[in-house]
Amino acid sequence: MGILQIVAVIVILILLVKPMGTYLYYVFSNEPNRTDRWFGGMEKGIFKLIGLKKRDGMSWKKYALSFVLTNIVLVTFSYIFLRLQRGLPLNPNGIADMEQTLSFNTVISFMTNTNLQHYSGETGLSYFSQMAVITMMMFTSAASGFSVAVAFVRGITGRKSVGNFFEDFVKAHIRVFIPLALLVSLVLVGLHVPQTLKPSLEVTTLEGQTQQIAIGPVASLESIKHLGTNGGGFFGANSSHPFENPNPLTNVLEILSMWMLPAALPYMYGLFAKNKRQGWVIFTAMMTLFVLLLSLNFYAESKGNPAINALGIESSQGSMEGKEVRFGIPQSSLFTSVTTAATTGSVNNMHDTLTPLGGITPLALMMLNNVFGGKGVGLINMLMYAILGVFLCGLMVGRTPEFLGRKIEAKEMKLIAIAILVHPFIILVPTAAAFLTDLGQGAITNTGFHGLSQVLYEYVSSAANNGSGFEGLADNTTFWNVTTGIVMLLGRYVSIIAMLAVAGSLLKKKPVPETIGTFRTDNGLFTGILIGTVVIIGALTFLPVIVLGPIAEYLTLR
């Protein structure tokens, strides 16, 4: 029955890929289409308001600069709001200003689409901050990533230019995220997720004691939290909290919300490339890797904790520590796998309590950072590996490699090398530094192999713009706020700018006619090559630290 639940959700997702991918193509193709009737007038008003009279295509450098400067402006205003939230409106519970290093970490976290939370939302933020800072950045960070992905696709598929950032940014909001968020919010409210500006409820318990129950504008945050693959929770317990995720139906809705758009992007890419099979190759590679890692998590959690099983304790339900009974193992495993595959970071169970083998799945999905991935970034990373796979095949047969009719040369490979190497660098170096410094060690509550996994997970999550945590860390300190903030910045912007440069470089090249010797990238053989390239690079980079953490912990429990 558990496997049937998982299969049903995957089937629904696959059925959504084509219609959603086609819609995204219509939105960003910049060609007249039926969506103009619904949204064109509103967009023209916004373009006029911001002075965007001519929506000419930008160079990749101007596109990247526009992207970065827009993010800087939004971060600045958000930081000010958090530092002054005590005196701002919509603060019925009288929540104090946020501390400066925590404010730095929070604004970087949400602007980079990471949503790492070193605070608990219901006690650390006012309603104004939840809406004007957190929810706002959930929209803008997702729209930024989407825009960059579309620009990259335009570049490698030979469009006239990578596009105009501000046009893409507005379209992502008006035609994608706001309509979908409004729809999902209404459904969540109908399923009893709170949406109110009233202060916390004061109730009397069965023991006669007074208890404060936090409420607020939860549904509106919850919708864009998943649609934008953000993941930051209104409550500290995130989507395991019954106000954020009351029942199995809302659980499936949240899974599909965070998975649908990243899964549809490969199909959109196939339409841009005028070869749908190209898109299905990327999607198949992503889904294959996803199913393999999901299977590992589901198997490990279903079998239970080996140490507890050895005591003869009944464990037919699996390892239920840290999981909600209303979801069980199947929906917990699926949620865990999707939230780390799509780099959302939302959780409906405590990842810190996963079995050692089950914990490999979220770690591996974030380390690879291309199995569907976050808004746009996953597609960019998988296409980066596709280009790398073509390059390696070209070397083996002695031909200049070509991808989508354009030659892959030294410049592109240097940029791809930067993007590939920066990811493990900003994970492994800070992880080592945390154990070598007193400031880092003071937060580590587990001195065994699991302690390494906790620290590793924190930096993997930051680098992959995921935001979930193994917890067990006292991470609201200057050391952790600053180091994870820097990792989030580098993890977001270095690879994006490098890959925009690749798109700009390929865009300038003249198409090479296809010949009998051209290596095809739209068949089953290339799907296998792509999967192999991802697995080999990932294993060479991260397998040693996985052995020192989860695998070593697993062996001690046998």
N, C-alpha and C positions, 0 to 999 in steps of 0.2 A: 504493500500500500504506500509505503514511504517513497519508493522509487517511482511509482505511478504519479505521485504528487509532483515530483521533480520533473519528470518527463512532460507532464501536462503544461507546466509553466514554460519549459523550453519550446514546446510546439507552438504555444501562443506567441512567444517571442518571434519565432521564425516566420509565422504568418504576418507579423507586423512589419518585418524588415522591408519588404518590397514597397508597400504603400507609403511608409514613413520615409524611406530613402528617396522615392520619387518626389514626394512633397518637398524634401530638403533641396533636391536638385532644382525644382521650380523656384524655390525661394532665392537661391544663391546663383543661379545661372545668369542673372541679370538680363534675361530675355522676357519679353511680354508674355504673361500667362494669366490664368484665371484668378490667382491669388491677388493680383493687382486691384481687382474690384473691391475686395474686402479691406485691404490694408494700404493701398496706394495713397489715398487721401491723407490718412494719418501720418504716413511717412513723409509726404511732401511738406506737411506742416512742421514736422521736426527738422527736416533738412533746412527749411527756410529759417527756423528759429536759431539753429546753430551756424548759419551762414554757409552751408554746403550747397552752393549754387551749381557748381560743375562737379559731377561725380566721376572725374577722370581717374583712370587707373594709376596706381602708385608704383614706384620702384620698390623692390623688396626692402631696401633700407628705410625708405620713407614709411612703408607699412609697419615695419618693426618699431620705428621711432614713435609713430602715432600710437601704437599698442602700448608701449612702455610709458609714454608720457600720460596717457589717459589713466593708466593704472596708478601712477604716482599721485595724480590729482585726487583720485578717489581714496587712496590710502591716507593722504594728508587730512582730508576732511573727516574721515572715519576715526583717525587717531585723536583728533581734537574732540570729537563727540564722546569717545570713551573716557577721556581724561576729565571731561566736564559733565558727565551724565547725571550727577547728583542734582545739579541746578537746572537741568533741562526738563521739558514737560514729559508727561506719560511715565511718571515714576511713582505710582501709588504706593509701592512697598518701601520707598525711601532708600534705594540701593545706592551705595557710595561710589565715588569715582574709582575707576580701575587703575591699578598700579602701573607705573610707566613701562617696565620691561614686559609685563603681561599685556599691556596695550599694544606694544610693539609686536609681540608674538601674535596676538589676535588679529590685528589688521593685516599683517603679512600672510597669516594663515588663510584668511578668508579671501584676500585678493588674489592669492595664487591658486585658489580652488582646492586648498588642502583641508581647511576646517579642523585642524588640530586644536583641541580645546584643553587648555591648562586651567580651566575654570568650570564651574557648574552654572549652566545658563539661567536657571530659575533663581539663583542667589547672587549671581555676579553681574547680571545685566538688567537694565530697566526695559520697559516695553518699547520706549523710544529707540534704545540701542539695538534691541532685537529686530526692529523694523528698519530704521534709518541706516544702520550699519550692517548688521548681519544679513538680513534678508536682501538689502540692496546689493551687497557685494556677492551674494549668492547668484543673483541675476547677472551682474556685470562681469564677474570672473568667468562664468559659464559662457556668456556671449563672447568674451574675449578669446577663449580657447576655441570656440566654434569658428570664429572669424579667421583665426590663424590657420586652422585646419583647411578651411575652404580656400584660403590664399595659397597654401602649399599645394593643394590638389590642382588649382588652376595653373600653377607654375609647372608642375611635372607633366601635366596633360597638354601643355602647349597653347593655352589661351593667350589672348592679346597681352594681358598683364596679370599680376597677382590680385588685382582688384583695388578697391578703396576701403580702407579699414573702417572709416566712420559709417559708410553705407552698409557694410556687412554687420557692424556692431548694432546699428539701429534695426536692421532687418531681423537679426537673431532675437532681439527683444520682442519686436512688434509681431512677427509672424511665427515665432516658434515658442519662446519661453513664457511670455505673458499669457497667450491663449491657453496653452497646455496647463500652466500653473493654476489659472482660474478654474479650469475644468476639474483638475485633480483636487483642488481645495474644496470645491463644492461637494464632490463625492466623499471626501474625508469628513467634512462636517456632517453629511448625512449618515456617516458611519460612526458618529459620536466622538470625533476629535474636536477638542475645544477651539473656539475662535471668539475671543472676548478681550475687552480692555479693563474688565473689572479686577480689583485687587485680589490677592490670595484669599481663598475661602477659609473661614474659621469654623471648625466643626468639633463636636464633642464625641469622643471615642466611647466604645462600650465600657471602658474602665472609668469613664467620667472625666478623662483628661481632655485638655484643649489641644487641637492639632491644626496646624496651618497647611493647607493644600494649595500648592502653586498651580495657577492656570494662566491664561494669556492668549495672544494671537498665535496659537500653535499650528492650526491647519494651513495657514498661508505660508508659514515657514517650512512646514513639513513637505509641501508640494514641490517647491523649488529646491529644497534640500536634496530631493532625489532626482528630479528632472535635470537639475544642473550638476549632478554627481558631486554635490558639495559634502553633505554628510554631517555637518554640525548640528547637534541636537538642541532643541529648546530646553530640554531637561538634561541633567547630568547622566541619567541612565540611557539617554538617546532612544533608539527605536525599540528598546525592550520595555520602556515606560508605557503603561496602558493608555495614557493620554496621547502619546505619539503614534502608537501602533496597537489598537485595542484587540484585534482578533486576526485569525488566519486570512480573512478576506483583505483587510488593510495590508497585511504582510505581503500578499501576492501583488497587490496594487503598487506597493512601494518597490518591490523587486522589479516589476516591469517598468516602472517610472524611471529607475536609474539605469536600466539595461537597454531600453528601447532605442534611444537616440544613438548611443555609441555603436549598437549593433547595426543600425541603419546607415551609418556613415560609409562603410565599405560599398554598399549598393549605390549610394550617391556617387562615390568615386568612380564606380564602373560606368555610370551614365556620363560623367564628365569625360572619361577616357573613350567614350563611344564603343565600349566593349564590356557588356555586363558580366562576362565570364571573369574579367579581371577583378571585379568587385566580389564575386562569389569565391574566388580563390583566396582573397584576403579574409573573407568571412569564415570560410571553411577552416583555414589555419587557426584563426582565433577560437572558433568553437571546439576544434579538436583539442587544443591545449587546455581550454576551459573544462571540458568534460573529464579529461584525465585527472586534473587537479581536484575538481569537485568530487570525483570518485574516491580519491585518496582521503579527503576530509570525511566524506559520508561513511566510508568503511571504518576509519579509525574511531570516529565518534560512536558508531553503532556497536562496535565491539566493546566499548567501555574502557576504563582505565586498567591497564594490566596489573598494577599493584593492588587495586581494590578487588579485581577479579580473583587474584591469588588468595585472598582472604576468604573466598567462598561466598561473598555477598552477592545477592541476586542483582543482575545487571542486564536483564532482557531489554530494557528500554534504552540501553546504551549509556554513555557518559552524560548524565543530565546536570552535572555540576555547572552552574553559571548559565543555564538555559531556562527559558520560559516554558512551562508545561503546556501553555496554549499553542505553542509552535512545535515542540518536539524536535527530534533529531533532523528529520528531512528538511523542514522549512528553516531550521537554524543553519544547517550545512549549506543549503542553497543561498540563503541570505549572506552568510559569511563569504562564500565564493564570489557571488555577484558584487558585493560591496567592495571587495579588494580587486576584482578583475576590472570593474568600471571605475576604480579609484574614487569611490564615493566616500567611504569612511564611516557611514552610518552602520550601527550594529544593533542586532536584536538579541545578542547573547554576549557574554563576557569572553572575549578572545583569550584572555589570560588563563582561562580555565580549560581551554582546548587541550586534548591529549597531545603529547609531543608530535606524533605523526600528523594529527589533524592540524596542528599549528603550522606545519610546513606549507600547507596550501595558501593561506593568506600571505605569508612571507614570500613565497615563490611568485605569486601573481603580482605582487607589488615590485618585486625585484625585476621581473620581466617587463612590466609596465607597458605592455602592448597587446594584452589579451582583452580586446575591446577598449580598455583604457577609459580615461576621463573624457570630457568634452573636447574631442578633436585630437588630443595629445596621443591617445592610443592608436588612432589611425595613422598619424604622422610617424609614430615609432615603428609600427608594423611595416609601413611603406619604406622606412629607412632600412629595415632588415631585408625587405624585398630587393632594394637597390644593392645592398651588401651581398645578398645571395647571387644576384646576377653578376656582380663583379667577380666573386670567387669562381663561379662557373666559367666566366670568360677567361680567367687566368688558367684554368685547367685545360681548356681547349685551344689556348693561344689566340683568342680573338679579343678585339676591343669590345668590352661589354656595352650593351645597349639596353635601355629601359624606356618603353613607350616611344621608341623611335629616336631617342637621343643618347649620345655616347656618354658613358660614365667614365670620367677621367680623374686625374690626381686631385684636383681642387675639390670635387664633390666628396671623394673618399676621405680627405683630410678633415672636412667639416663633419662628416658622419663619424669619424673616429673620435672627434671631440665630444659629440653628443653621446656616443656609446661609453666613453671612458669617464666622463664627468659623473655619471650616475653611480657607479660603484665607489668612486673616489669620495663623494660627499656622504656616502653611507659608512664605509669601512673606517675612514680616518676619524670622524667624530666618535664612532663607536669605541675605537681604541682609546681616544682621548678621554672619554668618559670614565674609563677604568683606570687611567693613569693619573687623574687629577682628584684631589680631595673634594673639590666642588662637585664633580660628577659622581663620585662614589657615595657621597652622602645621601643621594636620592635612591640608591639601589637597595631594595629591601630583600632581595633574594641573592644569596652569595653563590648558589650552585649554577648548573648549566642553564637553568631557567632564567636566572638573572641576566646571562648573556643574551638570551632570546628577547627579554624585555627591552633591553637597551637597543639591541639590533632592530627590533620592531619599531621603536620610536623614530629612529633615523631613516629606516626604509620607508615608513609611512610618510615622513616629512619630505623625503626626496622624491617620492612617487606622487606627491600631491594627493595623498589619501586621507590622512587625518585620524584614522582609527588607532587604537593603542592596545598593547598587552596589559597596560596599567601595571600596578605594583610599583610604580615609580612616583616619588615625591617630586614631580616635575615642574611645579610652579615656583621655580627659583630663577635667579638671574642667569646662572649657567645654562640651564635647560631652555629657558625662554629665548636667550640670545642665540645659542648654537642651533637650535631647531629652526629659529627664524632665518638664520643665514642659509641653512640647508634648504629650506623651502624656497627662498629667493633663487638660489643657484639651480635647484632642481626644476624650477619653472622656466626661467628666462634664458639660461645658457643654451639648453637644447632647442627651445623654440626659435631663438634667433639664428642658431646654426642651421637649422632645417629650413628656415625662410631663405637663408643665403643659398642653400642647395637649390631650392625652387627657383630663385632668381637666376642662378647660374644655368640651370637646365633650360629656362625660358629663353635665354639668349641664343641657344644653339639651334642650328638648322636641323630639321628632321632628317633622319637617315632612312632611305628606302628599305623596306623589308625584303630580305633575300632568303634563299633556301637555307643559308647558314645562320639566320637570325634565331637566337634562343627564345623560345616562346615562354611567356609568363602567364598564360591563361589556361593552363591544363593541370592535370593531376600530378604530373612529375614536379612541376614548380611548387605546387602546394606542399609536397613532401620536402623539397629543398628548403622552402621557407620555414617550415616547422623545425627542420634539422638545424638550420642556422640559428634560430632563436634559442633552441635547447642547448646547443653546443656553447654559444657565447655566454648564455646564462649560467651554465654549469661551470665553465672555466672561471667565471668571475666570482660566483657566490657559493659554490658547493663546499669549499673548506669551512666557511663560517657556519653553514647549515649543519655540517658534521659536528662542529664544536658546540652548537646550541641544541636544537631539537633532537637530532639523531643521538647525540651523547646522552641526553636526558632520557630518551626512549630506552636505550640500552641499560641504563641504571634501574629501570622499572621492571625489567624482564626477570 
